[in-house]
């Protein structure tokens, strides 16, 4: 059995380090333009160089997203951008637009090109066509069944990549005009305002200004709001289909998401590879994914059209835990420096989590606040952006996450 690559989002340097720490085999990241996630922090040219060095020292591959659909007036800028990044040792570019492909090939003829999900490949003939155009890997559109994945692998002769986890569009793999029309922000240029997740009312044409609520439930009406994709339970079937890469969506998501999703899929994939016959999807993996902010999970199109199981009828994100801090450094006396991301109080029940599903609980009896000069003082509360010192009576490592159960759902 060939173990597929686990491919993780890296919206900025901290997320990239987190992804690598929690077991990504490869990461994808964008520059400040042309990468379809203009609202993520993204990377400057200088930061990309540092990111590539960090990844390659750890034998992790890094792909650059250049998967927007540029208009004519952006082409000169795109050419300058591709010339700048040509010097950087990216393992591949992720592209969608044929014009971008051609330009990338002219500027960097030896660079591998992966086809983005934005190109909407859903059949093996299409994949084979892209191979003839110099594409070495195709990310299938999310509207692809398990059967079609296997057939495309068998007949296209291309490496095939599929999404296994993350948000779904209600449009055809992101080719959507809703955000352009409603918010003036073009989803195909990386500026989606996510209007498909807004709450909608009904207006009768002769009564403008009168908004009739259409109650699906007490939260309102969410007519487009898709659930999030989660294919963890079907990992064996997906791996058996022969795909080369399992991709996790979410360059806009936080490090808590990146770490938690990766540690689950990393362990699941490794356990399956080690013992395919004895493999079982562990309940604690599903429980871990349910602790993250999500809109209910669906298997999407894996087994055909999702119909009603793909729709979420509430705006509320489901989330049982909140991320409160990150272990930044270990000190010689066994204590740790924690970067606070959400208010922490003395008395909180905290959970420290690390790679390999490592998890420990700690009731916080006291807080030592660390000032920028290195001095400390006792406190009852620590606020975001402060640093504190903690003394966990168990082993933890840098990049371990600290979270706390929310008192009420969602
Ligand atoms: S509005 Fe929704 S469906 Fe359209 S591109 Fe944005 S996320 Fe996707």
Boltz pocket constraint, residues with backbone or C-beta under 6 A from the ligand:
constraints:
  - pocket:
      binder: B
      contacts: [[A, 168], [A, 169], [A, 170], [A, 171], [A, 174], [A, 175], [A, 176], [A, 177], [A, 178], [A, 179], [A, 187], [A, 192], [A, 193], [A, 194], [A, 195], [A, 196], [A, 197]]
      max_distance: 6.0
